[in-house]
Amino acid sequence: MLSHAFEQGVLVITVHDDPGAGGRASLLARISDLIQAFRPASVVIVLDEPAARASIAGVILRVQRLCSRLGLLMSVATHNAPARHRLEAAADESGTSLVIHARIDAAIAGAAALSMAA
């Protein structure tokens, strides 16, 4: 369902599949555990095409709130334009802003640059 790696000092979590209604809580727990364990300066969540469904938006927004509480920078990257628009419309602006990219390399480079500046 997901994989993770460090690239340019950024924790990159890739969600490969749509978790469906029954898998959202498990996905949220796995992502939260990775963030809590590694405590990176920034996180990029990559949504592969099968994962970029409407059901994933709630998970992403909960992760955004977690990152905001921890003072971490967070970005999302997906090639799926409707998913980007849904996330932009629903993003929680009360904490750390959610940066949404169409390109994975741009999301990682941007997160790395912001981490170094912070």
C-alpha positions in Angstrom: 0.0 0.0 0.0 2.9 2.4 0.7 6.6 2.7 0.7 9.1 5.3 2.1 12.5 6.6 1.4 14.8 9.6 2.2 15.7 11.8 -0.7 17.7 15.0 -0.1 16.9 14.8 3.6 13.2 14.6 3.0 11.0 11.7 4.1 9.1 10.7 1.0 6.1 8.5 1.5 4.5 7.0 -1.6 0.9 5.7 -1.4 0.6 3.2 -4.2 -3.1 2.1 -3.9 -6.4 3.5 -2.9 -6.9 2.3 0.7 -10.7 2.3 0.3 -13.0 3.1 3.1 -11.9 0.2 5.3 -8.1 0.9 4.9 -8.0 4.7 5.6 -7.4 4.3 9.3 -4.7 1.8 8.8 -3.0 4.0 6.2 -3.2 7.0 8.5 -1.7 5.0 11.3 1.2 3.8 9.1 2.0 7.3 7.8 1.8 8.7 11.3 4.1 6.0 12.7 6.7 6.8 10.0 6.6 10.5 10.7 6.8 10.0 14.5 9.6 7.5 14.1 11.8 9.5 11.7 10.9 13.1 12.8 12.1 14.6 9.6 12.2 18.3 8.9 9.9 17.8 5.9 7.6 15.2 4.5 6.4 14.7 0.9 3.5 12.3 0.3 3.4 11.0 -3.3 0.0 9.8 -4.5 0.4 7.3 -7.3 -2.5 7.3 -9.8 -4.5 4.5 -8.1 -4.2 6.2 -4.7 -5.3 9.6 -6.0 -9.0 9.1 -5.2 -11.4 11.2 -3.3 -11.2 8.9 -0.3 -7.5 9.7 0.3 -8.1 13.4 0.9 -9.2 12.9 4.5 -6.1 10.9 5.3 -3.9 13.6 3.8 -5.6 16.4 5.7 -5.1 14.4 9.0 -1.5 14.0 8.2 -1.2 17.7 7.5 -2.6 18.4 11.0 -0.1 16.0 12.5 2.8 17.7 10.6 1.5 21.1 11.7 1.4 20.1 15.4 5.0 18.7 15.1 6.2 21.8 13.2 7.1 19.8 10.1 6.8 21.0 6.5 4.5 18.9 4.3 4.0 18.6 0.6 1.9 16.4 -1.6 2.8 15.3 -5.1 0.4 13.8 -7.6 0.0 13.8 -11.4 -3.8 13.6 -10.9 -5.2 17.2 -11.4 -8.6 16.5 -9.8 -6.9 15.1 -6.7 -4.7 18.3 -6.5 -7.8 20.5 -6.8 -9.7 18.5 -4.1 -6.7 18.8 -1.7 -6.3 22.5 -2.4 -9.9 23.1 -1.7 -10.0 21.1 1.5 -6.5 22.0 2.9 -6.4 23.2 6.5 -5.0 26.7 6.5 -5.0 27.2 10.2 -1.6 25.5 10.6 1.4 24.9 8.4 0.2 25.3 4.8 -0.1 22.2 2.5 2.0 22.6 -0.6 0.7 20.6 -3.6 2.8 19.7 -6.6 2.1 18.1 -9.9 5.7 16.8 -10.1 7.5 14.6 -7.6 10.9 16.0 -8.2 9.7 19.6 -7.7 8.0 18.6 -4.4 11.2 17.0 -3.1 13.4 19.8 -4.2 11.1 22.4 -2.7 10.8 20.5 0.6 14.5 20.1 0.8 15.2 23.8 0.1 12.6 24.8 2.7 14.1 22.4 5.3 17.5 23.9 4.8 16.1 27.4 5.2 14.2 26.6 8.4 
